[in-house]
């Protein structure tokens, strides 16, 4: 899951025709918090 979340942000930079390393990587402010919460608590909603 962590690999998928990171690949969602990183891989498009390499495979998108106009992407360059000089463009800043934009990570949404809540990305890390959401990823950690999902890993710690799972994908399913709390019952």
C-alpha positions as CSV (number, residue, x, y, z in Angstrom):
1,X,0.0,0.0,0.0
2,X,2.8,2.4,0.8
3,X,4.6,1.5,-2.4
4,X,1.3,2.2,-4.3
5,X,0.8,5.5,-2.7
6,X,4.4,6.6,-3.4
7,X,4.3,5.3,-7.0
8,X,1.1,7.3,-7.5
9,X,3.2,10.4,-6.9
10,X,6.5,9.5,-8.4
11,X,6.0,7.3,-11.4
12,X,3.9,9.8,-13.5
13,X,6.9,12.2,-13.3
14,X,9.0,9.6,-15.2
15,X,6.4,8.4,-17.6
16,X,4.6,11.6,-18.5
17,X,6.1,13.0,-21.7
18,X,6.4,16.6,-20.4
19,X,7.7,15.8,-16.9
20,X,11.2,16.8,-16.0
21,X,13.3,16.5,-12.9
22,X,13.4,20.3,-12.5
23,X,9.6,20.5,-11.9
24,X,8.8,20.5,-8.2
25,X,7.1,17.4,-6.8
26,X,3.8,18.4,-5.3
27,X,2.6,16.2,-2.4
28,X,-0.9,17.0,-1.1
29,X,-0.7,18.3,2.5
30,X,-2.7,15.3,3.9
31,X,-1.1,12.6,1.8
32,X,1.3,11.3,4.5
33,X,-1.4,11.5,7.3
34,X,-3.9,9.6,5.2
35,X,-1.4,7.0,4.1
36,X,-0.3,6.3,7.7
37,X,-3.9,6.2,8.9
38,X,-4.8,3.7,6.3
39,X,-1.9,1.5,7.0
40,X,-2.5,1.6,10.8
41,X,-6.3,1.3,10.7
42,X,-7.0,-0.5,7.5
43,X,-9.1,0.3,4.4
44,X,-12.5,-0.7,5.8
45,X,-14.6,1.8,7.7
46,X,-14.7,1.4,11.4
47,X,-17.7,-0.5,12.7
